[in-house]
Amino acid sequence: MRVIAGKYKSRAVKAPKDIKVRPTSDKVKGALFNMLEPLRDCAVVDFYAGTGNLGIEALSRGASEVVFVEKAGESLKLIHENLESLGINPKSAGALVKVIPSEVSKAFYLLHQEGRKFDILLADPPYEIGVLKRIQLLLTQYPILKEDGILAVEHGVKDSELAVEFPYPLIRQKKYGDTMLSLFKHSTLVKEEE
């Protein structure tokens, strides 16, 4: 795996030996970040961070802050190794980098308790039915997305059920084999009644 664009372009990102961890392919990652550009000065959370692949790509493309959320010990080790190999630390290039070693639901709660709001939330969860809906419900319960912010979820094509209570509209969806990218935008704009 490599960083596709930006400051760390072409730099290697260590991949896991564990086949249970499924890093985002370069093709899907490239498509995702093309949909999200520009990232300059954006605050980003990389949920289910795995290797840190997506968060590192965001930093490379100019994000001012990236929070990595991961609970698995081996994956946390990979995130730290990948950041270190790129010379990224909490003060690197003006970027604020933080790793939260916890479950996604707890991280949502902690970030909400801190009063934090982010421009982009990235989520690459395990491909299982219901995970897309769970992420949407967590965001409804803990609204950590800024106005006009984007929630981008990489999920299995079989998991397409959206949470009825989720207030943010689906703005883009693209399929790549058994992978689906779904982007939702936080907007308080309400259509005028006719």
N, C-alpha and C positions, 0 to 999 in steps of 0.2 A: 504494500500500500504506500501511496505517496500523496503529499500535499499537492493539490492541483494548480492553485493560483495564489498570487500575492507574495508577501515577504518571504515565506518559507517554501515557495514553489519548488517542486521536484525533490524535496527532502523526504526521506523515508520515515514511515510510521510503523513501529513494530506491530506485527499481527499476533494474535493469540495462537497457542498450540491447541487449546481446547476447542473442539469442533462445536461445542454448545454456544460459543460466542460467535455471532455472525456480523462481522464488520460490514459497513455499507460499501458496496462496490464503487469503484471510481466513476463508472457511468452514472449510477444513481446519485452519487454525491455531487458530481458535476451538474446534473440536471437540477438538483435541489438548490444548489447555491446560485445557479443562473436565475432561478425563480425568486430568490431572496435578495439579490443585489439591489442597491449597494448596502454594504454592512459597516461602512466607516462610522466609527463612534457609537455603534450599537452595543447594548448590554444583552448578553445571550446566556441562556441556560442550556446545557447539553445533558438532558435526562437519559438514563440508561446508557451512560457514556462509553462503556466497554473499554476500548483502547484510547478514547479521547479523540478519535479520528475527526468527528464532526466539529467539536469545539476547537480543535487545532486549526482546522480549515477556516473557521470563523475568525480566529485570531490572525491568521495569515492574511485574510482579506480585510483587516482593519477594524475588527470589533474592539471596542475599548475595554470590555470586560467579558470574561467567560467564567461561568460557574459550571464545574463538572460534577454530576451526581451519579454515583455508582456505589453498590453495596458489596460486590464480590471482591474478595481479597486479591486474587490474581489479576483481575481487571484494574483494580486500584494501583497495583504495582506497575502495570503496563502504562497507565496514564502518567504516573510520576516519571517513569523511564523515558517516555516519549517527550514529555515537556522538558526534561533535563537535557535530552539529546539535541533539542532545538534551542537550548539556552533560555528557555522561558521560565521566569520566576515571577512572584507577585509584583515586582517592580519593572519587569521587562518591557521595554519599548512603550512605557506609559500605560500598559495594559494591566488591569487587575485580574489576577487569576486565582481561583479558589476551587478546592476539591472538597465536596461534601460526601463523606463515606456513610451513606445511609440509603434506606429505601426511598423510592420516589415520593410516596405519600408523606413521609416524614419531612422530606426536603421541601415539598410544597408548603407544608405547615410552617416550617422554620423560616422560609423566605417571606411568607405572608406575615408572620409575627414580627419580623424585622421591618415590615412596611416597604419591602422591596417591590419594584416594578421593572419589567424587562421588555425590550423591543422584540426579541425573538426567543421563542421556546422551541427547542429541537427535541424530539423524542423518537428514539429508535428502539422500541421495546421488543421483547421476544414475540415471535409471531404466534399469537394464540387468540382465540375468539374472545371478544369482550374487552380487550386491552385498550382499544381506541376509545370506547365508551368510558372506561375507567379514567383515562387521562382527561377527557372532557369534563367528567364529573368533578375531578380534583380541581381543575381550573375554575369551575363554577363555584366550588366551595372556598377556594383560596385564590382570589383574582389577582394574580401577580403579573398579568400582561398589561402593558401600557396601551392607552388609546392608540389605535392604528397599528398595534403590534400584531405579530404573526405567530400562530402555533403551527409548526410543521411536524407532521407525524409520518414516519415510515412504518408501514404495517403490512400484514399479509392481505392479499386480495380477498380472501374468504372472510376477513374481519372488516365488514363495511357498515355495521350498525352504529348509527350516531345517537348520542344521548338526546332525548327529546327536550330536556331542560337546558341544553347547551345554547347560549345566546349568540355565539359568534358564527357568522355564515361561512360555509365552505366556498372558497374563492378559486381554488385550483385543485385539480386531481389528475395524476398521471400514473399509468401502469407500466411496469417493467417486469415482465415474466410473472413471478408470484409475488412481486413487491408492488405496493401502492404508495404513492406520495400524496398526502392530503394536507392542504394548507387552509387555515381558517384565519379570518381577520377580525380583530376586536374593533368594532365601530359602534358608536352610540347614535349614528345617524339613523333617523327614523323616517320612513317615507311618509309624506303628507297624505292624509286621507283625501280622496277625491269626492 
